């Protein structure tokens, strides 16, 4: 399916979640990309999720310092920042499903932090558990705030 229409006077930043567009002789041609269709969105999320989980695994092993879950902290804070940053900048459904639902969903992990805090509490380290929970929440909220800063408008990705 092709639709031909004259180019607008100013470029449009986004032409729809599932359209590829290009210009030829002052005519914009849009067509739906095969892999951008709604039925492939779970595939994009799964691919991103697998990559995110591998990245988190690598961070956990790279930053294994004694008993501190530094790799998990880095994964969560980085994931919060990138997710908040991408909210205003990514608009195509397949890109959002790959990055936001998949990769960042696989990278960040609230469950690992929750298990760590519960284990500390059960071991009688209530102060350490409370401190780690508050620190993780505070760092993640700071990362989201930093990611949302800036008045960047939504752009096509």
C-alpha positions in Angstrom: 0.0 0.0 0.0 1.5 3.3 -1.0 0.1 6.8 -0.6 1.6 9.7 -2.4 1.3 13.2 -1.0 3.2 16.4 -1.4 5.9 17.2 1.1 4.8 19.6 3.8 6.5 23.0 4.1 8.3 21.9 7.3 9.4 18.4 8.1 7.2 16.3 10.3 9.1 14.7 13.2 6.8 11.6 13.4 4.6 10.1 10.7 3.1 7.2 12.7 4.2 4.2 14.7 4.3 1.8 11.9 5.2 3.8 8.8 8.5 4.1 7.0 8.7 7.2 4.9 11.1 8.5 2.4 11.1 11.4 -0.1 11.5 11.1 -3.8 11.1 14.0 -6.2 9.1 16.1 -3.6 6.7 13.3 -2.9 6.6 11.5 0.5 6.0 7.8 0.2 4.8 5.9 3.3 4.6 2.2 3.6 4.2 -0.1 6.5 7.3 -2.1 7.3 6.8 -5.8 7.7 8.6 -6.0 11.1 6.9 -2.9 12.5 3.5 -4.5 12.5 1.6 -4.9 15.8 1.9 -8.7 15.7 5.7 -8.5 15.9 5.7 -6.2 19.0 6.1 -9.2 21.4 9.1 -10.4 19.4 10.7 -7.0 19.7 10.1 -7.0 23.5 11.5 -10.6 23.8 14.6 -9.7 21.8 15.2 -6.6 24.0 14.5 -8.5 27.2 17.0 -11.2 26.4 19.7 -8.6 25.7 18.8 -6.7 28.8 19.0 -9.8 31.0 22.5 -10.6 29.5 23.6 -7.1 30.2 22.4 -7.3 33.8 24.2 -10.6 34.2 27.4 -9.1 32.9 27.1 -6.1 35.2 26.4 -8.3 38.2 29.6 -10.3 37.5 31.7 -7.3 36.5 30.9 -5.3 39.6 30.8 -8.1 42.3 32.4 -6.4 45.3 32.2 -8.4 48.5 28.6 -8.5 49.7 27.4 -5.3 47.9 25.1 -5.7 44.9 26.8 -3.0 43.0 26.1 -4.5 39.6 22.3 -4.6 40.4 22.5 -1.0 41.6 24.2 0.1 38.4 21.7 -1.8 36.2 18.7 -0.3 38.0 20.0 3.3 38.1 21.2 3.2 34.5 17.9 1.6 33.4 15.8 4.2 35.2 17.8 7.0 33.6 17.6 5.6 30.1 13.9 4.7 30.4 13.1 8.2 31.5 15.3 9.8 28.8 13.7 7.6 26.1 10.1 8.4 27.1 10.2 11.7 25.3 12.4 10.7 22.5 11.1 7.3 21.2 7.7 7.2 19.6 7.6 4.2 17.2 5.9 1.2 18.8 8.5 -1.4 17.8 11.4 0.7 19.1 9.6 1.4 22.4 8.9 -2.4 22.8 12.5 -3.3 22.1 14.1 -0.6 24.3 11.6 0.2 27.0 9.7 -3.0 27.6 12.4 -5.4 26.5 15.9 -4.3 27.0 15.3 -2.0 30.0 12.8 -4.3 31.5 15.3 -7.2 31.3 18.1 -4.9 32.6 16.4 -3.5 35.7 15.3 -5.7 38.5 13.2 -4.7 41.5 12.9 -8.4 42.6 16.7 -8.8 43.1 16.8 -5.7 45.3 13.7 -6.9 47.2 15.3 -10.3 47.9 18.5 -8.6 49.1 16.6 -6.3 51.5 14.5 -9.1 52.9 17.6 -11.3 53.4 19.3 -8.5 55.3 16.2 -8.0 57.5 16.0 -11.7 58.2 19.7 -11.7 59.2 18.9 -8.9 61.7 20.6 -6.1 59.7 17.5 -3.9 59.7 19.5 -0.6 59.4 21.5 -2.0 56.4 18.3 -3.2 54.8 16.6 0.1 55.3 19.6 2.0 54.1 20.0 -0.1 50.9 16.3 0.1 50.1 16.2 3.9 50.6 19.5 4.3 48.7 18.2 2.3 45.7 14.9 4.1 45.6 16.6 7.5 45.9 19.2 6.8 43.2 16.6 5.5 40.8 14.3 8.5 41.4 17.3 10.8 40.8 18.1 9.0 37.6 14.5 9.3 36.4 14.5 13.0 37.3 17.8 13.5 35.3 16.5 11.5 32.4 13.3 13.6 32.2 15.2 16.9 32.5 15.5 18.9 29.3 12.7 20.1 27.2 13.3 17.6 24.4 10.2 16.9 22.5 9.2 13.5 21.2 11.2 12.6 18.2 10.8 9.7 15.8 13.3 6.9 16.3 
